[in-house]
């Protein structure tokens, strides 16, 4: 579970965002803060992995909080800025300080869900070890930026797009092992992308039962 803290001066808004987070698989809201000082205290005590951080706070602006966390020398949580601030100077500062995304208020649960799910997928991809080729780098950068596209068919990372195209062009449903061999990627990677595309509604899942063992998961393009 991705431990998340919501920082917003509006108690009602913070409560709504916290409840929304708890409804999204893979996330749990471990705390709420309404001032800059409370935000710092929450990070120290709760050690979240993600902050949903408002810019307008009563004692100090949220970007100062982010700047201070980055300067402490310890691993700061990732941050998604959620704010009504629309000026480009604030946007540039948030990007410079490492915010992984910037959501402009007001936004709905669907937009928040899409962004958090994109962030979760980004974390999964970025948590591996070893070297990254250019395609891996492009995928990591595009995962968050493509989050606002239409589910399943928006701006997809390069490998995910290849997976979707391969399934769409196949005459019969594809299993992860066959797809991996076709694209030259590992089976776990193929399965991860297939599962994500299924979750987004771009693919449908067929279960093929044999004489023994687990059923084989095969994927085909969504018909709706």
N, C-alpha and C positions, 0 to 999 in steps of 0.2 A: 504494500500500500504506500502511496506517495503522501507523506505527511505534509499537510498544507495549513498555513496560517493566513487568515483574512485580515487585512488592515484597512479599515474604513472608518471615518469619523461619524458616519451615520449608522446608528445602532440597528435600525431596521434593515438597511441595505446590507450591512455585514451579516445579519442573521439570515437574510435571503440567500446570499452567496454561500454561506456556510452550509445551509441545507441543500443547496444545489450541488455543491461539491460531494457531499455524502451520498448523493444519488448517482454519481458517476463511477462506474466500476474502476477499481484501481486507485481511488483517491479517498482520503479521510481528512476531514477538517479537525485539527487538534487544538485550535485556539483562534480567538478573535481579539483584535487590538483596535483601539479607537484614537490613539495618540502615537506620536513618534516614540516617546519613551516606553509606552506599553509594547510597541512593536519590537524595540530592541530587547526588552525583557523577555518577550515571548520567544524570540530567536535564541536567546541564551538558555532559557529553561526548557523549551520544548524541542529544540533542534529540528525544525522543519526542513524539508527538502525543497519546498516551494512557498513563495510569498505571493499572494494577490494583494498588490500594494497600491493604495490610492495616493495621489499627489497632494491633495488638499487635506492637511491635518491641522488641528488647532494650535499645536505648539511648534511645529516645524514641518517643512514640506517633505513628502515621501521620498523624493530623490536624494535629499540629504541623508535620510536613513539608509538608502541603498549605497550611497557613497561611503558612509561610515562603515557599513558592513564589509564592503570591499577592501577597506583600508586596515581592517583589524588583523590581517595576516592569517586568519583561519578560513576554512572553506565556507563561504557564504552560501545561503540557499539560492536557488534559481528564483527569478522574479518575473512575474507578469504584471505589468502596470495596468491598473483599471482606474480610469479617471475621466472627468469631463474636460480636462485640459486639452485643448486642440491646437495650441500654437506650436509651430514647427520647432521653435527653440527647445521647448520641453520634450518634444519627441526625440530630437537629436541628442539631448542630454541623456534621456533614458536609454537610447541605443548605445551611446558612448559608455554608459555605466554597466552595460551588459544585460539589460532586460531582454528576456527571450521573446517577448511580444508586448504589444501595446493595444489594449482594448479601450475604445472610446465609449463612454456612457452616453446615452442609455444603450444597453445591449440585452438581448434575450437569453434564455437558458440554452437554446440551441447553439447560439454563437459561442457561449462560454463552454458548452460541452464539446463542440468541435475543436476549440483551441486546446482544451485540456487533454483531449484524446490525442491530438497531434503532438502535444508535449510528451505524453506518455510514450508514444511510439518513438519519438526522438530520443528519449532517455534509453529505451531498449536498444536502439541502434548505436548510440554513443557509448554504451557501457562495455563494449567489447574490448579486446586487447589486440595488440599487433599493429601493423601499419595500415594506413588507409590509402587506397588509390583514389584517383580523381573522381570516379563514379561514387565512391563512398562519401567523399567530401560533399559532392553535389547533392547527394541524397540527404545528408544531415542538414545542409542549409535549406533545402527545399521543403523538408517535412513541415516545419513551422510556417513557412511562408505560404504553403499551399493549403493551409487548414481552412480557409474561408471559402474554398471552392465547393461546388455542389458535391454532396457525399458520393463517393465512388467514382465520380467522373470529373472532378475538378483538376487543379494543377497537381499532378501526382509526381512523386520522386521517380527518377529514371528507371530504376529496377522494378518498382511497383507498376509503372506503366507497361514495361515489357511483359510482366507477369499477366496483367490484364489483357494485353493484346494477344498473348499466346493462348490464353483460355478462350478468348473470343474467336480466334481463328481455328481452333481445334474442332474436328468433326464429332468428337465425343468428349465427355467430361474428363478432366485431367486430375490425376493424383499428384501429390507433392513430389514423389520420387521421379515420375516421368517428366514433370515440369523442370525439376532441377537438372536432369540430364540434358534436356532440350536447351536450356539457357546457360548451362555451365556454372550453376551456383550450387551451394550446399542444400541438402534437403531441409534442414531446419530453417534456413533463410527462405526457401520457397514456401514452406508451411506457414511461416510468420506472415508473409505478404498475402498468401491466400486467405488466411484467417482474418486479416485486417480488411481485405477487400470484401469478404463475406460480411463482416461487421458493418461496413459502410453501405451494404446493400447492392454492390456492383456484381457480386457473384452469388450463386445459389449452391447449396451443398447437397450432394447425393451420398448416401451411405450404402456401400456394397458389402453385403454379408457373405462370407465364405463358409466353409464347413467348420472352421474353428478359428479361435482368436478374435482380435478386435476387428470391427468393420473398417473397410478402406474408405477414406474420405476422398471423394472426387468432386470437382468443382466445374460448374458451367455458368455461362453468362446469365445474369438476372433477366427474367422475361418481362418484368413490370417496367 
